[in-house]
Amino acid sequence: MSTVQATRSYRGLTWDHPRGHVALERAARDARAHGLDLRWERQPLEGFESHPIEDLAERYDLIVLDHPHIGDAVAGGCLQPLESLFDAASLAAWRAQSIGRSFDSYRYAGTQWALPLDAATQVAVAREDRLEGALPRDWAEVLALARRQPVCLSLAGPHAALTLFSMAAAHGDAPAAGDPDRLFTGEGAGEGAVAAWELLRELHALAFGGWAALNPIGILDAMARQPEAVYCPLVYGYVNYAVAGDGRQPLHFADVPAGPTVQGVHGVQGAQGPRLGSTLGGTGLAVSRRATVDDALRRHLAALMSPAMQRDFIPFADGQPSAREAWADPRVNAAWNGFYARTQATLEQAIVRPRHPGYIPFQTEASALVRDALAQGLAAAPALAALQALYARRRPAGSEV
C-alpha cells in the first residue's frame, strides 16, 4: 500500500508594489507543479521599511526585508543562517553574480542571513520632456537647475536621513564607516558631512515642497503624472516607472550627481575621484526560525537566484534583479528604456547602511531630526551634533555596524 506525503505549506510576506510581489507570486504558482505550496501576503512599503522583523518572523516562513533590519533580527534570533540551508559553493556563486554590495549587505556577524532577490539604490530621475538642458552631472549643477526649474527632494519617512547619508558619502564621509562610534568622522562631524549638510540646506530652501509627504513611489508616480517638478537628484529607483503607464509619462532615470573629487571614501574600498553617493536599498529574502525547510522550498529559493531566473524572468515580471548580468543585458535594457544601464554605476558604488540592533528606530528619529533642522535652517554644527547624540543613544556599545 503506497502513501502520499503531505505537502508542507509556507507563508511568505513581501511588500505591496508590483516590484515586490509580481515575480514572487508568479514563481510560486509555477512551483506548485513541483510540490511547493507557498502563499505570499503583502504589506505596505512603510511596513517593509520599519515593521519589527521579530514580530513578522513569528507569523511567516519567508520574509522579504531590508538589510538594516538584520542586526535586530540576529539579536532576536528569528532568522535561519543560510549556511545551514545551502552549501558554500552556492552562496559563493550568488555572491559573485550579485551587483554592488547587494549580497554582502545581508551578511552580519560573520553569517549570511538573506538572499539578495532585488537590487536598488537611490538614483536621479527627470521628466526629460520638460527639463531645460542636460541632466545635472554634479551637485553644483543641481543647485543651478533648482534656481531655474522645480526640483524636488525625497525626505518623507526614513528618506531624509538617507538623502543626507548619500550626499555625505558623495563628499567622502559615508556614515559609520570610519570610527563605528561616530555617525560621521572627525570632531563633531567630518568635513564631508558638513559640506553635505550645507548643500542640502541650500537645496531644501530652493526645492519644490508640494510632494514633501510622499514616499519614493509617490514621488515617481507624481512626476510621471503631473507637471510640478522636473528632477529629483536622489530617490530610490523603480524600473516600473521607466516606461509609460496608464496616465503616466515615462521617467528618465540616471546616475546620481557626482560629488567633488576625493582621494578616498570611508566605506568604499579603493574609491578615488568623483563619487556617486547613494545608499543601497533593494530587498533580501530571509527564512524565519519557524520554517521547516524541505527540498521543494530549498530548490525554489535557489531557482530565484539562478542566472536564468534573474535575467529572463524577474525583469519581465515587474521585478528588479540583483544579478549584475541582468543589469547589463541588452534585452532587459531595451524593455525598460535603459533604466539598468543608466543607473548601474550608481548601484555599484552604493554604500551599505549600519545594521546594528536599534538602527531602524534611529533611522526614523534621525529623519525627523533632519526634517526639523532643515525647516529651522540650522547650520551644520548643531544639526550634525544632534544626529551624533541620537546615534550614540541608539547604538548598543560595542555592537557591529
Phi, psi and omega in degrees: 000126182269152176239148179253124181288131180293140178282129178285139180258142179233147174246134176237152178236125175233195184246154194272070171213146180312322179297333184268338189231335187299308183296319181296317182292319178295316180296321179294321177298317180296326184285347179298328178293344181251019172089017180250124175252096183233121180245130180259136170246167187232150171230158179295163178304320182296325176292319176302321183283333191221348184292137181300128181295325182302321179292315181295323183292341176284341187245343185231149178275322178240138182227127171272119188225171179258142189299333178295348177282349191298318182301314178295320180296319179292317179299326180274355179060037189255358179242156176267132175295136184290340175298339178275351183247332184228153180282164185298325181295319179295314179298320179295321179294318179292325176295317182295327184275346188279144184279143178055224180255025185297323177286312184294339181295341179259013174258125184212139181055038175076013185224147176267127187247348180203159176260136181284090180291325192221141179239137179200160173203174174291136177226177174266149180217144183217153164271091188298332180290343182245353184284131177270110181091190184279162174296144178301139178266335181216178186289332175297322179288332174296314178299319179297318178295319182296339176279345182253320185223159182290122176246138179246162178237148176262101187232000181284161178055226180280359194279345174295313178295319183293326175296315178298317179303316183291320179292323176295319178298322178297337179258017173090017188221068178294146186293137174055029183262344176260261173284118183295344178277353182239133178297315173234157186279168177090183181278107184086306176191155178285162180299325180297317179294322178297312179298319180295317180298313181297324176295314180296319180298317179293318181292322178300322179293333181268337194288154172291125186256004185293340181248024187299333183269000186272142172282176183304320179298316179298319179297313181295319178295319179295317179298323182286340185250335190237159185267004191296304184248143183254350187202142170226125186281338184213105176207143183297130186283135175234111184302333184301334183267005178280349178238159180293147178227193180294104182075010182245137170275150176291142177260149179260114179263147183206170174299152179291162177298143180280148172274186179290161176293126179229156182281336179192154181233126177302132177091357180231108185296127175072013183292136178202146181089188180301139185251140173263085185289121179206152183251122186302139173239236180080184181225149174244151179253112185248154179250124183283163179295337183286341186282136169260104191277120176260178184296326181296317179291319180299316178297322181294315179297318178296322179296320179299330180269356183294147179305320181295315179295317180296323184269319192255344182247302187302315181296340182256013174234039177066012180267175183226093193293162179260352182279128180303323180302321180292322181294334181262358187288127182298322181293319178297315180293324178296324181289335187236036173052037175073014182309313187290312181296325184285342184239001185298319182299321178297315180296322180297330183262359187298141179274157176260133179291161168302152182229016183295157173305135182091001182293320185299311175297326175300314181299319179296312181291323179296321179294319176297321178297316179299314180298316180296317181294322177293319179298327179274351182070030182297145174286172186298316188302306181290325181294313182288329175295321178294321177296319179296318179297320178295317179300317180296325179288325188271336183269122177300136182303130176080000181285150175294144177266000000 
